Amino acid sequence: MKTINNLWAPVAAHPLLARSLQLVLTLALYAGGAYVVALVGGDARIPLVLYAVYFLPAVLRSWLQFYWRLRDDVKSLGGHRGKTNKAL
């Protein structure tokens, strides 16, 4: 367990990197699962459609978490925008 914590420490120090890896892993698992379902299902399209629809929210959630983290980081780097909330 200590080895895993030591390996994960550089990634945990950079939250955007951690979210990026999470997004890539989620997309890879989603695509791999769809490929396996397509192989097992043969010519049938219903299992592939059901898989895609059922697991799509997990992919979208991962993407939104990445986007929100990036947006928050960009906002924290920006200056004060005043009452109009427009960039200077």
C-alpha positions as CSV (number, residue, x, y, z in Angstrom):
1,M,0.0,0.0,0.0
2,K,2.9,2.3,0.8
3,T,4.4,1.7,-2.6
4,I,1.1,2.7,-4.3
5,N,1.0,5.9,-2.3
6,N,4.6,6.7,-3.2
7,L,3.8,6.2,-6.9
8,W,0.6,8.2,-6.7
9,A,2.1,11.2,-4.9
10,P,3.4,13.1,-7.9
11,V,0.0,12.8,-9.6
12,A,-1.9,13.7,-6.5
13,A,0.2,16.9,-6.2
14,H,-1.3,18.1,-9.5
15,P,-5.1,17.8,-9.5
16,L,-5.4,18.6,-13.2
17,L,-3.1,15.8,-14.1
18,A,-5.0,13.4,-11.9
19,R,-8.3,14.5,-13.6
20,S,-6.7,14.1,-17.1
21,L,-5.5,10.6,-16.3
22,Q,-9.0,9.8,-15.0
23,L,-10.6,11.1,-18.2
24,V,-8.2,9.1,-20.4
25,L,-8.7,5.9,-18.4
26,T,-12.5,6.3,-18.5
27,L,-12.5,6.8,-22.2
28,A,-10.1,3.8,-22.8
29,L,-12.3,1.6,-20.6
30,Y,-15.5,2.7,-22.3
31,A,-14.0,2.1,-25.8
32,G,-12.6,-1.2,-24.7
33,G,-15.9,-2.3,-23.2
34,A,-17.7,-1.3,-26.4
35,Y,-15.2,-3.3,-28.4
36,V,-15.7,-6.4,-26.3
37,V,-19.5,-6.1,-26.4
38,A,-19.3,-5.8,-30.2
39,L,-17.1,-8.9,-30.4
40,V,-19.3,-10.9,-28.2
41,G,-22.6,-9.7,-29.7
42,G,-21.6,-10.4,-33.3
43,D,-24.0,-8.9,-35.7
44,A,-26.5,-7.9,-33.0
45,R,-26.5,-4.1,-32.4
46,I,-28.9,-4.0,-29.4
47,P,-26.3,-5.1,-26.8
48,L,-23.8,-2.5,-28.1
49,V,-26.4,0.2,-28.0
50,L,-27.5,-0.8,-24.5
51,Y,-23.9,-0.8,-23.3
52,A,-23.2,2.6,-24.9
53,V,-26.3,4.2,-23.4
54,Y,-25.9,2.7,-20.0
55,F,-22.2,3.7,-19.5
56,L,-22.3,7.0,-21.3
57,P,-23.1,9.0,-18.1
58,A,-19.8,7.8,-16.5
59,V,-17.9,9.1,-19.5
60,L,-19.8,12.4,-19.4
61,R,-19.2,12.8,-15.7
62,S,-15.5,12.3,-16.1
63,W,-15.4,14.9,-18.8
64,L,-17.4,17.4,-16.8
65,Q,-15.1,16.9,-13.8
66,F,-12.1,17.6,-15.9
67,Y,-13.8,20.6,-17.5
68,W,-14.9,22.1,-14.1
69,R,-11.4,21.6,-12.6
70,L,-9.8,23.3,-15.6
71,R,-12.4,26.1,-15.5
72,D,-11.8,26.7,-11.8
73,D,-8.0,26.7,-12.3
74,V,-8.3,29.3,-15.1
75,K,-10.7,31.5,-13.0
76,S,-8.3,31.4,-10.1
77,L,-5.4,32.5,-12.3
78,G,-7.4,35.4,-13.7
79,G,-7.7,38.8,-12.1
80,H,-10.6,40.6,-10.5
81,R,-13.4,41.2,-13.1
82,G,-15.6,43.6,-11.2
83,K,-19.4,43.8,-11.3
84,T,-19.7,43.2,-15.0
85,N,-18.0,39.8,-14.8
86,K,-16.3,40.5,-18.1
87,A,-12.6,40.0,-18.8
88,L,-10.5,43.2,-18.8
